[in-house]
Amino acid sequence: MARRSGFESGELADAAVHVMLALVQPRHGYAVMQFLEEESAGAITLGPASLYTTLKKLSSAGLIQELGGEDSRRVYHVTATGREVLIRNIERRRQLISMADHLLENS
């Protein structure tokens, strides 16, 4: 049996979580790339192909939506469902970090 995509199951890869975090505020694609690079002090960089593939998959899954724009740039924003999925993914990562901290402190 084939494994479900993270976009279907809600268990997102880091790149998708990064993009969704950037889209808590409406942004177009290039602004997402700039935001992530600036906020992470260069630690997170997404190329255009990866970004636009991720945007397409998030949109298809109903986790983000395209907003009407005044120019040719496509502006995206997290949906209510997307926000819930984002929060669950952040909590899952917090639990992982807590477990790692506990294990490393006791080793």
Secondary structure, 3 states (H helix, E strand, C coil): CCCCCHHHHCCCCHHHHHHHHHCCCCEEHHHHHHHHHHHCCCCCCCCHHHHHHHHHHHHHCCCEEEECCCCCCCEEEECHHHHHHHHHHHHHHHHHHHHHHHHHHCC
